Amino acid sequence: PDVSPYYAASLILKRSEPRDFCPDEIEAIQQYDADNNSELLLTLEKYLYYVDDPVSAAKSLNIHRNTLLYRINKIKELTGLDLSNGDERFKVQLYLKLAQYHKNTN
């Protein structure tokens, strides 16, 4: 069987909704983005996707590396999210993958 994140997402979403997995930190970021017309959630998604490579993450967003790091620090300040903690990174990435899969299939 296909073991991609999207296959796992399809199995999980047969019984749940993405919002069931949404961490409080993500809700805070979404609210901040809505209130400030910012892209912190997208920045976080790219930062997590390009593990240990902020230059590539910044390039994918068409921003300077310092801007990326400023935004990541803003996320940490806003949420208390510890991005050096594997469990915290996983819960955020799980939600982001589930939400992306759900969006692409609906």
N, C-alpha and C positions, 0 to 999 in steps of 0.2 A: 504493500500500500504506500501511497504518497505520504511522506512524513513532513511535508512543508508546514510552516506555521498556518497556512490557510486551510489545510486539511484538518489540523487540530481545531482551528476556529470553527469550521463547519460542524464538527462533532459537538463542541461546547455549545454552539448557538442553536442546536436542535432543542435544547432544554432551557436556555437562558437568553437574556438580552445583554448586549454589550454594557449597558448602564449598570447591570448587576456587578460588574467587575471594575467600575470606575472608582479609582482611589480619590479620596478627598483632595489630595494635592492637585489632581488633574482638574477637578471642579473649580478649585481656586484659580488655576491658570486660565481656564476657559472664561471664567468671570472677568479676570483681569484683562484678557484679550478683548472681550466684548466691550468693556468699559473704556479701554484705552486704544482701541483699534491697533493692537499690536499682534505680534506673531510668536509669542513665547512658546506656545504648544508645538507649533511647527519646528521651531528652533530646537526644542527638547527632543522631538522625534528624530531629527537629523543628527543631533549630537549623540543620541543613543545608537543610531544606525551605524554611524562611522566611529566605531569604538576606538578610543585613544588616538583619533585623528581629527582634531578640531579644524585643521586647514581644509581637509576635504569636506567636512560638514559645512564650513563657512562658504566654500566654493559652490556647493550644491544650493545654497540659499542666496548666492550672489551678494554676500556681505563680507566685510573684513573679519579676520580671525578675532580681533579685539572686540568687535561688535558681538560676535558669537559668545565670547567669554563673558562679556558684560551681561548679555541676556541670561546666560546660564547662572551667573551670580545673582541676578534678579529673581530667577526661579527659586534658587536656594533660599534667598532672603524671604520671599513671599510665602513659601510652603514649608520650609524646613527639610525639604527632600535631601537625603544623603545619597548622592549619585555614586559614591564609592562603595555603597552597600549593594551587593548583588541581588538580594531579595527585593529591595526597593526598586532597583532598575527593572527587575523581572515583572513586578506587578504593574509598573507603568507600561512596559513594552507589551505585556499580555493585553492590557486594555487597548492600547493603540492598534495592535494587530486585529483584535476582535472588532473594533470599531471600523477599521479599514475594510475588513472582509465583509462586514454587514453592509457598509455603504456600497461596495462594489457588487453585491448580490441583490440589492433592492432597488 
